[in-house]
Amino acid sequence: MSRVRASRPVQPAPEAFRAEAIRLARGSGKPHRQIAEDLGITGETLRRWLKQADRDEGKRSDGLTSDEQEEPRRRRAVRILGEEREILKKAAAHLPLGRPTRRGERGGERVRVRGA
């Protein structure tokens, strides 16, 4: 009976490490599999990095460049931040006025959220 290992989150490799791996793969003449093993990454990882580098340099057109991949992430982050801001504004509207804030101070004014 085989055991299934739970995957653990993997930190992305630093950009300098990726660039060096790509440089070695393109210029050393060694098989990519050997280079990947020497660097402690899988051959598939090196293959994906090479493929993405080719896209970013305009040598391939079969996928999105790194910048094109980043745009939807940014849009999603902005949308989520907007939703969170709306939730906080609605929650703040339900806070009582004149409630003690710090060390007995009385807060009689509502705090305005920027852009509201």
Buried (B, 14 or more C-beta within 10 A) or exposed (E): EEEEEEEEEEEEBEEEBBEEBBEBBEEEEEEBEEBBBEBEBEBEBBBEBBBBBBBBEEEBEEEEBEEEEEEEEEEEEEEEEEEEBEEEEEEEEEEEEEEEEEEEEEBEEEEEEEEE
